[in-house]
Amino acid sequence: MLRWIHIRKYERGLLSRDRIFERILQPGWSFVFDPLLRTRLVRTSVRDTFLESPDLDVIVRSGALGDEAIVLELAEYQRALVWVDGRFIAILGRGLWVLWKAFRKVEVEVIDARMVRFEHPDLAAVLNSPTAPRFLEAVQVEAGQVALAFVDGRLAAALEPGRYAFWKDVARLRVVHVDLRERVLDVGGQEIMTADKVTLRLNAVVTYRVAEAARAVAAVESYEQALYREAQLALRAVVGARELDALLAAKDGVERELLERVRGWAAGVGLEVTGLGIRDVILPGEMKAILNRVVEAKKAAEADLVTRREETAAMRSQANTARIFESSPALMRLRELEVLEKVAGKAQLTVILGESGLAEKVTKLV
């Protein structure tokens, strides 16, 4: 009829009769009058953080817990952060929770999750807990980036490099990462017809960076694709209005005009275009052969012109020399002596000088 029960120091006994909670047994010996064996005892350790029982609501309403436990009744939008002995252990969601504090130091912080963004001095410890992925969405923003957080379609924050967290299941969250560093966009394989009906293939390069992240994300669906399309249209407009010779002769002017066109459009969507250049101009095979022949003919004509100029200059120089010799016989005789000096180096000469010219007085002796 009497049932003796021993509860150890770090235990509590949950006593129920006919499956209805009756009371909590404290450490020590207790006896229970149970002639019909209708009582049931469940031992629970207060060294554990949480009290778990199917009759948890009945136990709480009975007031039997006293000051030995912390009772939390969290609403739909509330979350609780739990520290035990100075260490973070868990995030609690909506519902009824009982935490033993008889054996350990337990601290609880209740937070309104409707703020969506979670900010806390111990954010790293909270995010590293096993329960964090269930309740929080972590966002890591790297150097050179900015992250735009949209809550229910509205821009809530522009996040600088760092680590952030947002509550799940309280609002529709979308985070867009935007790279603020300078980037290069290749616009390749563009077939364009010039004003004189020559089809070219162009490859261009656009250098840009995001100047206003919020505008770039909101103005167009994809700012990179939009910039690619705008560069295509600018190439067709500028190149298509010029003949081939003008395009090849004034490539720098074409690039400046392209840059002005694209830069004006990009500023309206939050982009800054720092450079735009035509990397390759590829001609059709037959046009390339024609241009090669034209260049070859021009170079041949230039070479002939140079040759004629040199011959004319040489003849003009000889004529001038002849006039000088004609007007100065002594200079002519000196010139003859220079010639003889050169000849004497290769043969034996006997030179007889007289009043007549040297050419009439030279006799070669072998």
Contacts in CASP RR format, 6 or more apart in sequence:
PFRMAT RR
TARGET T0000
AUTHOR 0000-0000-0000
METHOD contacts of the structure
MODEL  1
MLRWIHIRKYERGLLSRDRIFERILQPGWSFVFDPLLRTRLVRTSVRDTF
LESPDLDVIVRSGALGDEAIVLELAEYQRALVWVDGRFIAILGRGLWVLW
KAFRKVEVEVIDARMVRFEHPDLAAVLNSPTAPRFLEAVQVEAGQVALAF
VDGRLAAALEPGRYAFWKDVARLRVVHVDLRERVLDVGGQEIMTADKVTL
RLNAVVTYRVAEAARAVAAVESYEQALYREAQLALRAVVGARELDALLAA
KDGVERELLERVRGWAAGVGLEVTGLGIRDVILPGEMKAILNRVVEAKKA
AEADLVTRREETAAMRSQANTARIFESSPALMRLRELEVLEKVAGKAQLT
VILGESGLAEKVTKLV
1 33 0 8 1.000
1 34 0 8 1.000
1 35 0 8 1.000
2 31 0 8 1.000
2 32 0 8 1.000
2 33 0 8 1.000
2 34 0 8 1.000
3 31 0 8 1.000
3 32 0 8 1.000
3 33 0 8 1.000
3 34 0 8 1.000
3 39 0 8 1.000
4 29 0 8 1.000
4 30 0 8 1.000
4 31 0 8 1.000
5 13 0 8 1.000
5 25 0 8 1.000
5 29 0 8 1.000
5 30 0 8 1.000
5 31 0 8 1.000
5 32 0 8 1.000
5 41 0 8 1.000
6 28 0 8 1.000
6 29 0 8 1.000
6 30 0 8 1.000
7 13 0 8 1.000
7 25 0 8 1.000
7 26 0 8 1.000
7 27 0 8 1.000
7 28 0 8 1.000
7 30 0 8 1.000
7 43 0 8 1.000
8 27 0 8 1.000
8 28 0 8 1.000
9 27 0 8 1.000
10 27 0 8 1.000
10 45 0 8 1.000
10 46 0 8 1.000
10 47 0 8 1.000
10 103 0 8 1.000
11 27 0 8 1.000
11 43 0 8 1.000
11 44 0 8 1.000
11 45 0 8 1.000
11 46 0 8 1.000
12 24 0 8 1.000
12 25 0 8 1.000
12 26 0 8 1.000
12 27 0 8 1.000
12 43 0 8 1.000
12 44 0 8 1.000
12 46 0 8 1.000
12 68 0 8 1.000
13 24 0 8 1.000
13 25 0 8 1.000
13 41 0 8 1.000
13 42 0 8 1.000
13 43 0 8 1.000
13 44 0 8 1.000
14 21 0 8 1.000
14 24 0 8 1.000
14 25 0 8 1.000
14 41 0 8 1.000
14 42 0 8 1.000
14 43 0 8 1.000
14 44 0 8 1.000
14 53 0 8 1.000
14 55 0 8 1.000
14 59 0 8 1.000
15 21 0 8 1.000
15 22 0 8 1.000
15 23 0 8 1.000
15 24 0 8 1.000
15 25 0 8 1.000
15 32 0 8 1.000
15 39 0 8 1.000
15 40 0 8 1.000
15 41 0 8 1.000
16 22 0 8 1.000
16 39 0 8 1.000
16 40 0 8 1.000
16 41 0 8 1.000
16 42 0 8 1.000
16 55 0 8 1.000
17 34 0 8 1.000
17 38 0 8 1.000
17 39 0 8 1.000
17 40 0 8 1.000
18 38 0 8 1.000
19 40 0 8 1.000
20 58 0 8 1.000
21 55 0 8 1.000
21 58 0 8 1.000
21 59 0 8 1.000
21 62 0 8 1.000
21 64 0 8 1.000
22 39 0 8 1.000
23 62 0 8 1.000
23 64 0 8 1.000
24 59 0 8 1.000
24 64 0 8 1.000
24 65 0 8 1.000
25 41 0 8 1.000
32 39 0 8 1.000
32 41 0 8 1.000
42 53 0 8 1.000
44 51 0 8 1.000
44 52 0 8 1.000
44 53 0 8 1.000
46 68 0 8 1.000
46 100 0 8 1.000
46 102 0 8 1.000
46 103 0 8 1.000
47 100 0 8 1.000
47 103 0 8 1.000
47 104 0 8 1.000
48 100 0 8 1.000
49 82 0 8 1.000
49 84 0 8 1.000
49 89 0 8 1.000
49 90 0 8 1.000
49 99 0 8 1.000
49 100 0 8 1.000
49 104 0 8 1.000
49 106 0 8 1.000
50 97 0 8 1.000
50 98 0 8 1.000
50 99 0 8 1.000
50 100 0 8 1.000
51 59 0 8 1.000
51 65 0 8 1.000
51 69 0 8 1.000
51 98 0 8 1.000
51 99 0 8 1.000
51 100 0 8 1.000
53 59 0 8 1.000
56 96 0 8 1.000
56 98 0 8 1.000
57 96 0 8 1.000
59 65 0 8 1.000
59 98 0 8 1.000
60 71 0 8 1.000
60 96 0 8 1.000
60 98 0 8 1.000
65 71 0 8 1.000
65 98 0 8 1.000
68 100 0 8 1.000
68 101 0 8 1.000
68 102 0 8 1.000
69 98 0 8 1.000
69 99 0 8 1.000
69 100 0 8 1.000
69 101 0 8 1.000
69 102 0 8 1.000
70 98 0 8 1.000
70 99 0 8 1.000
70 101 0 8 1.000
70 106 0 8 1.000
70 108 0 8 1.000
71 96 0 8 1.000
71 97 0 8 1.000
71 98 0 8 1.000
72 80 0 8 1.000
72 92 0 8 1.000
72 95 0 8 1.000
72 96 0 8 1.000
72 97 0 8 1.000
72 98 0 8 1.000
72 99 0 8 1.000
72 108 0 8 1.000
72 110 0 8 1.000
73 95 0 8 1.000
73 96 0 8 1.000
73 97 0 8 1.000
74 80 0 8 1.000
74 92 0 8 1.000
74 93 0 8 1.000
74 94 0 8 1.000
74 95 0 8 1.000
74 96 0 8 1.000
74 97 0 8 1.000
74 110 0 8 1.000
75 94 0 8 1.000
76 94 0 8 1.000
77 94 0 8 1.000
77 112 0 8 1.000
77 113 0 8 1.000
77 114 0 8 1.000
77 170 0 8 1.000
78 93 0 8 1.000
78 94 0 8 1.000
78 110 0 8 1.000
78 111 0 8 1.000
78 112 0 8 1.000
78 113 0 8 1.000
79 91 0 8 1.000
79 92 0 8 1.000
79 93 0 8 1.000
79 110 0 8 1.000
79 111 0 8 1.000
79 113 0 8 1.000
79 135 0 8 1.000
79 167 0 8 1.000
80 91 0 8 1.000
80 92 0 8 1.000
80 93 0 8 1.000
80 97 0 8 1.000
80 108 0 8 1.000
80 109 0 8 1.000
80 110 0 8 1.000
80 111 0 8 1.000
81 88 0 8 1.000
81 90 0 8 1.000
81 91 0 8 1.000
81 92 0 8 1.000
81 108 0 8 1.000
81 109 0 8 1.000
81 111 0 8 1.000
81 120 0 8 1.000
81 126 0 8 1.000
82 88 0 8 1.000
82 89 0 8 1.000
82 90 0 8 1.000
82 91 0 8 1.000
82 92 0 8 1.000
82 99 0 8 1.000
82 106 0 8 1.000
82 107 0 8 1.000
82 108 0 8 1.000
83 89 0 8 1.000
83 106 0 8 1.000
83 107 0 8 1.000
83 108 0 8 1.000
83 109 0 8 1.000
84 104 0 8 1.000
84 105 0 8 1.000
84 106 0 8 1.000
84 107 0 8 1.000
85 104 0 8 1.000
85 105 0 8 1.000
86 105 0 8 1.000
86 107 0 8 1.000
88 122 0 8 1.000
88 125 0 8 1.000
88 126 0 8 1.000
88 129 0 8 1.000
89 129 0 8 1.000
90 129 0 8 1.000
90 130 0 8 1.000
90 131 0 8 1.000
91 126 0 8 1.000
91 129 0 8 1.000
91 131 0 8 1.000
91 132 0 8 1.000
91 134 0 8 1.000
91 135 0 8 1.000
91 136 0 8 1.000
93 135 0 8 1.000
99 106 0 8 1.000
99 108 0 8 1.000
100 106 0 8 1.000
111 118 0 8 1.000
113 167 0 8 1.000
113 170 0 8 1.000
114 170 0 8 1.000
114 171 0 8 1.000
115 167 0 8 1.000
116 151 0 8 1.000
116 156 0 8 1.000
116 166 0 8 1.000
116 167 0 8 1.000
116 170 0 8 1.000
116 171 0 8 1.000
116 173 0 8 1.000
117 149 0 8 1.000
117 156 0 8 1.000
117 157 0 8 1.000
117 164 0 8 1.000
117 165 0 8 1.000
117 166 0 8 1.000
117 167 0 8 1.000
118 126 0 8 1.000
118 136 0 8 1.000
118 165 0 8 1.000
118 166 0 8 1.000
118 167 0 8 1.000
120 126 0 8 1.000
123 163 0 8 1.000
123 165 0 8 1.000
124 163 0 8 1.000
126 132 0 8 1.000
126 136 0 8 1.000
126 165 0 8 1.000
127 136 0 8 1.000
127 138 0 8 1.000
127 163 0 8 1.000
127 165 0 8 1.000
132 138 0 8 1.000
132 165 0 8 1.000
134 168 0 8 1.000
135 167 0 8 1.000
135 168 0 8 1.000
135 169 0 8 1.000
136 165 0 8 1.000
136 166 0 8 1.000
136 167 0 8 1.000
136 168 0 8 1.000
137 165 0 8 1.000
137 166 0 8 1.000
137 167 0 8 1.000
137 168 0 8 1.000
137 173 0 8 1.000
137 175 0 8 1.000
138 163 0 8 1.000
138 164 0 8 1.000
138 165 0 8 1.000
139 147 0 8 1.000
139 149 0 8 1.000
139 159 0 8 1.000
139 163 0 8 1.000
139 164 0 8 1.000
139 165 0 8 1.000
139 166 0 8 1.000
139 175 0 8 1.000
140 162 0 8 1.000
140 163 0 8 1.000
140 164 0 8 1.000
141 147 0 8 1.000
141 159 0 8 1.000
141 160 0 8 1.000
141 161 0 8 1.000
141 162 0 8 1.000
141 163 0 8 1.000
141 164 0 8 1.000
141 177 0 8 1.000
142 161 0 8 1.000
143 161 0 8 1.000
144 161 0 8 1.000
144 179 0 8 1.000
144 180 0 8 1.000
144 181 0 8 1.000
145 161 0 8 1.000
145 177 0 8 1.000
145 178 0 8 1.000
145 179 0 8 1.000
145 180 0 8 1.000
146 158 0 8 1.000
146 159 0 8 1.000
146 160 0 8 1.000
146 177 0 8 1.000
146 178 0 8 1.000
146 180 0 8 1.000
146 213 0 8 1.000
147 158 0 8 1.000
147 159 0 8 1.000
147 164 0 8 1.000
147 175 0 8 1.000
147 176 0 8 1.000
147 177 0 8 1.000
147 178 0 8 1.000
148 155 0 8 1.000
148 157 0 8 1.000
148 158 0 8 1.000
148 159 0 8 1.000
148 175 0 8 1.000
148 176 0 8 1.000
148 178 0 8 1.000
148 213 0 8 1.000
148 214 0 8 1.000
148 217 0 8 1.000
149 155 0 8 1.000
149 156 0 8 1.000
149 157 0 8 1.000
149 158 0 8 1.000
149 159 0 8 1.000
149 164 0 8 1.000
149 166 0 8 1.000
149 173 0 8 1.000
149 174 0 8 1.000
149 175 0 8 1.000
150 156 0 8 1.000
150 173 0 8 1.000
150 174 0 8 1.000
150 175 0 8 1.000
150 176 0 8 1.000
151 171 0 8 1.000
151 172 0 8 1.000
151 173 0 8 1.000
152 171 0 8 1.000
152 172 0 8 1.000
153 172 0 8 1.000
153 174 0 8 1.000
155 214 0 8 1.000
155 218 0 8 1.000
158 213 0 8 1.000
158 214 0 8 1.000
159 175 0 8 1.000
166 173 0 8 1.000
166 175 0 8 1.000
176 217 0 8 1.000
178 210 0 8 1.000
178 213 0 8 1.000
178 216 0 8 1.000
178 217 0 8 1.000
179 210 0 8 1.000
180 209 0 8 1.000
180 210 0 8 1.000
180 213 0 8 1.000
181 209 0 8 1.000
182 207 0 8 1.000
182 208 0 8 1.000
182 209 0 8 1.000
182 274 0 8 1.000
183 207 0 8 1.000
183 208 0 8 1.000
183 209 0 8 1.000
184 205 0 8 1.000
184 206 0 8 1.000
184 207 0 8 1.000
185 205 0 8 1.000
185 206 0 8 1.000
185 207 0 8 1.000
185 208 0 8 1.000
185 224 0 8 1.000
185 227 0 8 1.000
185 228 0 8 1.000
185 231 0 8 1.000
186 203 0 8 1.000
186 204 0 8 1.000
186 205 0 8 1.000
187 203 0 8 1.000
187 204 0 8 1.000
187 205 0 8 1.000
187 206 0 8 1.000
187 228 0 8 1.000
187 231 0 8 1.000
187 232 0 8 1.000
187 235 0 8 1.000
188 202 0 8 1.000
188 203 0 8 1.000
188 204 0 8 1.000
189 201 0 8 1.000
189 202 0 8 1.000
189 203 0 8 1.000
190 201 0 8 1.000
190 202 0 8 1.000
190 203 0 8 1.000
190 204 0 8 1.000
190 232 0 8 1.000
190 235 0 8 1.000
190 236 0 8 1.000
191 199 0 8 1.000
191 200 0 8 1.000
191 201 0 8 1.000
192 199 0 8 1.000
192 200 0 8 1.000
192 201 0 8 1.000
192 202 0 8 1.000
192 235 0 8 1.000
192 236 0 8 1.000
192 239 0 8 1.000
192 240 0 8 1.000
193 199 0 8 1.000
193 200 0 8 1.000
193 240 0 8 1.000
194 200 0 8 1.000
194 239 0 8 1.000
194 240 0 8 1.000
194 242 0 8 1.000
194 243 0 8 1.000
194 244 0 8 1.000
194 247 0 8 1.000
195 240 0 8 1.000
195 241 0 8 1.000
195 242 0 8 1.000
195 243 0 8 1.000
196 243 0 8 1.000
196 244 0 8 1.000
198 243 0 8 1.000
198 244 0 8 1.000
198 283 0 8 1.000
198 284 0 8 1.000
198 287 0 8 1.000
199 284 0 8 1.000
200 239 0 8 1.000
200 244 0 8 1.000
200 247 0 8 1.000
200 281 0 8 1.000
200 282 0 8 1.000
200 283 0 8 1.000
201 280 0 8 1.000
201 281 0 8 1.000
201 282 0 8 1.000
202 235 0 8 1.000
202 239 0 8 1.000
202 278 0 8 1.000
202 280 0 8 1.000
202 281 0 8 1.000
202 282 0 8 1.000
203 278 0 8 1.000
203 279 0 8 1.000
203 280 0 8 1.000
203 282 0 8 1.000
204 231 0 8 1.000
204 235 0 8 1.000
204 258 0 8 1.000
204 276 0 8 1.000
204 277 0 8 1.000
204 278 0 8 1.000
204 279 0 8 1.000
205 276 0 8 1.000
205 277 0 8 1.000
205 279 0 8 1.000
206 227 0 8 1.000
206 228 0 8 1.000
206 231 0 8 1.000
206 262 0 8 1.000
206 273 0 8 1.000
206 275 0 8 1.000
206 276 0 8 1.000
206 277 0 8 1.000
207 273 0 8 1.000
207 274 0 8 1.000
207 275 0 8 1.000
207 276 0 8 1.000
208 227 0 8 1.000
208 266 0 8 1.000
208 271 0 8 1.000
208 272 0 8 1.000
208 273 0 8 1.000
208 274 0 8 1.000
208 275 0 8 1.000
209 271 0 8 1.000
209 272 0 8 1.000
209 274 0 8 1.000
210 216 0 8 1.000
210 223 0 8 1.000
210 270 0 8 1.000
210 271 0 8 1.000
210 272 0 8 1.000
211 267 0 8 1.000
211 270 0 8 1.000
211 271 0 8 1.000
211 272 0 8 1.000
212 270 0 8 1.000
215 268 0 8 1.000
215 269 0 8 1.000
215 270 0 8 1.000
216 223 0 8 1.000
216 269 0 8 1.000
216 270 0 8 1.000
216 271 0 8 1.000
217 223 0 8 1.000
219 268 0 8 1.000
219 269 0 8 1.000
219 270 0 8 1.000
220 226 0 8 1.000
220 269 0 8 1.000
223 269 0 8 1.000
223 270 0 8 1.000
223 271 0 8 1.000
226 269 0 8 1.000
227 262 0 8 1.000
227 266 0 8 1.000
227 271 0 8 1.000
227 273 0 8 1.000
230 262 0 8 1.000
230 265 0 8 1.000
230 266 0 8 1.000
231 258 0 8 1.000
231 262 0 8 1.000
231 276 0 8 1.000
234 258 0 8 1.000
234 261 0 8 1.000
234 262 0 8 1.000
235 258 0 8 1.000
237 261 0 8 1.000
238 254 0 8 1.000
238 257 0 8 1.000
238 258 0 8 1.000
238 261 0 8 1.000
239 247 0 8 1.000
239 254 0 8 1.000
242 254 0 8 1.000
244 287 0 8 1.000
247 254 0 8 1.000
247 281 0 8 1.000
248 281 0 8 1.000
251 278 0 8 1.000
251 281 0 8 1.000
254 278 0 8 1.000
255 276 0 8 1.000
255 277 0 8 1.000
255 278 0 8 1.000
258 276 0 8 1.000
258 277 0 8 1.000
258 278 0 8 1.000
259 273 0 8 1.000
259 275 0 8 1.000
259 276 0 8 1.000
259 277 0 8 1.000
262 273 0 8 1.000
262 276 0 8 1.000
263 272 0 8 1.000
263 273 0 8 1.000
263 276 0 8 1.000
264 273 0 8 1.000
266 272 0 8 1.000
266 273 0 8 1.000
283 291 0 8 1.000
324 331 0 8 1.000
325 331 0 8 1.000
325 332 0 8 1.000
325 335 0 8 1.000
333 357 0 8 1.000
333 358 0 8 1.000
336 357 0 8 1.000
336 358 0 8 1.000
336 359 0 8 1.000
337 358 0 8 1.000
340 349 0 8 1.000
340 351 0 8 1.000
340 358 0 8 1.000
340 362 0 8 1.000
343 349 0 8 1.000
347 364 0 8 1.000
347 366 0 8 1.000
348 364 0 8 1.000
348 365 0 8 1.000
348 366 0 8 1.000
349 362 0 8 1.000
349 364 0 8 1.000
349 365 0 8 1.000
350 362 0 8 1.000
350 363 0 8 1.000
350 364 0 8 1.000
350 365 0 8 1.000
351 358 0 8 1.000
351 361 0 8 1.000
351 362 0 8 1.000
352 361 0 8 1.000
352 362 0 8 1.000
352 363 0 8 1.000
353 361 0 8 1.000
354 361 0 8 1.000
END
